[in-house]
Amino acid sequence: MRLNLIFYIVLIFFALAVVSSEHQYRNNYSRLDIETKTTLDLKDEKTKLQVEEADKSGNSRIREIAGNKLNMYVPNPKEIKVIK
């Protein structure tokens, strides 16, 4: 009788350990899934920012800003002077 009680207590202990382990596994898997989604979102945002940066640093945009805001223009050959 005493041995059965000891086995029963050990069985309960191990059952609780298995349940606790499974719970921790599911929590960690859930966190991993959230972090994976966050990583994908950040990669998408990085790609969008790189495209935006490339668009804003393009030659046509620079020429547009130089012409409209700074009143710059491409000089004609008569206006070019070579200095030695």
CNS distance restraints for C-alpha pairs under 8 A (distance, minus, plus):
assign (resid   1 and name CA) (resid   5 and name CA) 6.41 0.50 0.50
assign (resid   2 and name CA) (resid   6 and name CA) 6.42 0.50 0.50
assign (resid   3 and name CA) (resid   7 and name CA) 6.20 0.50 0.50
assign (resid   4 and name CA) (resid   8 and name CA) 6.01 0.50 0.50
assign (resid   5 and name CA) (resid   9 and name CA) 6.21 0.50 0.50
assign (resid   6 and name CA) (resid  10 and name CA) 6.20 0.50 0.50
assign (resid   7 and name CA) (resid  11 and name CA) 5.97 0.50 0.50
assign (resid   8 and name CA) (resid  12 and name CA) 6.20 0.50 0.50
assign (resid   9 and name CA) (resid  13 and name CA) 6.15 0.50 0.50
assign (resid  10 and name CA) (resid  14 and name CA) 6.22 0.50 0.50
assign (resid  11 and name CA) (resid  15 and name CA) 6.08 0.50 0.50
assign (resid  12 and name CA) (resid  16 and name CA) 6.16 0.50 0.50
assign (resid  13 and name CA) (resid  17 and name CA) 6.24 0.50 0.50
assign (resid  14 and name CA) (resid  18 and name CA) 6.16 0.50 0.50
assign (resid  15 and name CA) (resid  19 and name CA) 6.26 0.50 0.50
assign (resid  16 and name CA) (resid  20 and name CA) 6.05 0.50 0.50
assign (resid  17 and name CA) (resid  21 and name CA) 6.05 0.50 0.50
assign (resid  18 and name CA) (resid  22 and name CA) 6.13 0.50 0.50
assign (resid  19 and name CA) (resid  23 and name CA) 6.14 0.50 0.50
assign (resid  20 and name CA) (resid  24 and name CA) 6.24 0.50 0.50
assign (resid  21 and name CA) (resid  25 and name CA) 6.17 0.50 0.50
assign (resid  22 and name CA) (resid  26 and name CA) 6.24 0.50 0.50
assign (resid  23 and name CA) (resid  27 and name CA) 6.23 0.50 0.50
assign (resid  24 and name CA) (resid  28 and name CA) 6.09 0.50 0.50
assign (resid  25 and name CA) (resid  29 and name CA) 6.07 0.50 0.50
assign (resid  26 and name CA) (resid  30 and name CA) 6.06 0.50 0.50
assign (resid  27 and name CA) (resid  31 and name CA) 6.28 0.50 0.50
assign (resid  28 and name CA) (resid  32 and name CA) 6.11 0.50 0.50
assign (resid  29 and name CA) (resid  33 and name CA) 6.17 0.50 0.50
assign (resid  30 and name CA) (resid  34 and name CA) 6.34 0.50 0.50
assign (resid  31 and name CA) (resid  35 and name CA) 6.17 0.50 0.50
assign (resid  32 and name CA) (resid  36 and name CA) 6.05 0.50 0.50
assign (resid  33 and name CA) (resid  37 and name CA) 6.29 0.50 0.50
assign (resid  34 and name CA) (resid  38 and name CA) 6.23 0.50 0.50
assign (resid  35 and name CA) (resid  39 and name CA) 6.06 0.50 0.50
assign (resid  36 and name CA) (resid  40 and name CA) 6.29 0.50 0.50
assign (resid  37 and name CA) (resid  41 and name CA) 6.20 0.50 0.50
assign (resid  38 and name CA) (resid  42 and name CA) 6.15 0.50 0.50
assign (resid  39 and name CA) (resid  43 and name CA) 6.18 0.50 0.50
assign (resid  40 and name CA) (resid  44 and name CA) 6.23 0.50 0.50
assign (resid  41 and name CA) (resid  45 and name CA) 6.22 0.50 0.50
assign (resid  42 and name CA) (resid  46 and name CA) 6.06 0.50 0.50
assign (resid  43 and name CA) (resid  47 and name CA) 6.23 0.50 0.50
assign (resid  44 and name CA) (resid  48 and name CA) 6.28 0.50 0.50
assign (resid  45 and name CA) (resid  49 and name CA) 6.15 0.50 0.50
assign (resid  46 and name CA) (resid  50 and name CA) 6.14 0.50 0.50
assign (resid  47 and name CA) (resid  51 and name CA) 6.25 0.50 0.50
assign (resid  48 and name CA) (resid  52 and name CA) 6.15 0.50 0.50
assign (resid  49 and name CA) (resid  53 and name CA) 5.98 0.50 0.50
assign (resid  50 and name CA) (resid  54 and name CA) 6.11 0.50 0.50
assign (resid  51 and name CA) (resid  55 and name CA) 6.12 0.50 0.50
assign (resid  52 and name CA) (resid  56 and name CA) 6.15 0.50 0.50
assign (resid  53 and name CA) (resid  57 and name CA) 6.09 0.50 0.50
assign (resid  54 and name CA) (resid  58 and name CA) 6.13 0.50 0.50
assign (resid  55 and name CA) (resid  61 and name CA) 7.77 0.50 0.50
assign (resid  56 and name CA) (resid  61 and name CA) 6.25 0.50 0.50
assign (resid  56 and name CA) (resid  62 and name CA) 7.92 0.50 0.50
assign (resid  57 and name CA) (resid  61 and name CA) 6.72 0.50 0.50
assign (resid  57 and name CA) (resid  62 and name CA) 6.78 0.50 0.50
assign (resid  58 and name CA) (resid  62 and name CA) 6.44 0.50 0.50
assign (resid  59 and name CA) (resid  63 and name CA) 6.11 0.50 0.50
assign (resid  60 and name CA) (resid  64 and name CA) 6.10 0.50 0.50
assign (resid  61 and name CA) (resid  65 and name CA) 6.20 0.50 0.50
assign (resid  62 and name CA) (resid  66 and name CA) 5.99 0.50 0.50
assign (resid  63 and name CA) (resid  67 and name CA) 5.97 0.50 0.50
assign (resid  64 and name CA) (resid  68 and name CA) 5.96 0.50 0.50
assign (resid  65 and name CA) (resid  69 and name CA) 5.43 0.50 0.50
assign (resid  65 and name CA) (resid  70 and name CA) 6.93 0.50 0.50
assign (resid  66 and name CA) (resid  70 and name CA) 4.98 0.50 0.50
assign (resid  66 and name CA) (resid  71 and name CA) 6.28 0.50 0.50
assign (resid  66 and name CA) (resid  72 and name CA) 5.36 0.50 0.50
assign (resid  66 and name CA) (resid  73 and name CA) 7.56 0.50 0.50
assign (resid  67 and name CA) (resid  71 and name CA) 4.71 0.50 0.50
assign (resid  67 and name CA) (resid  72 and name CA) 4.76 0.50 0.50
assign (resid  67 and name CA) (resid  73 and name CA) 6.00 0.50 0.50
assign (resid  68 and name CA) (resid  72 and name CA) 7.69 0.50 0.50
assign (resid  75 and name CA) (resid  79 and name CA) 5.93 0.50 0.50
assign (resid  75 and name CA) (resid  80 and name CA) 6.76 0.50 0.50
assign (resid  76 and name CA) (resid  80 and name CA) 6.91 0.50 0.50
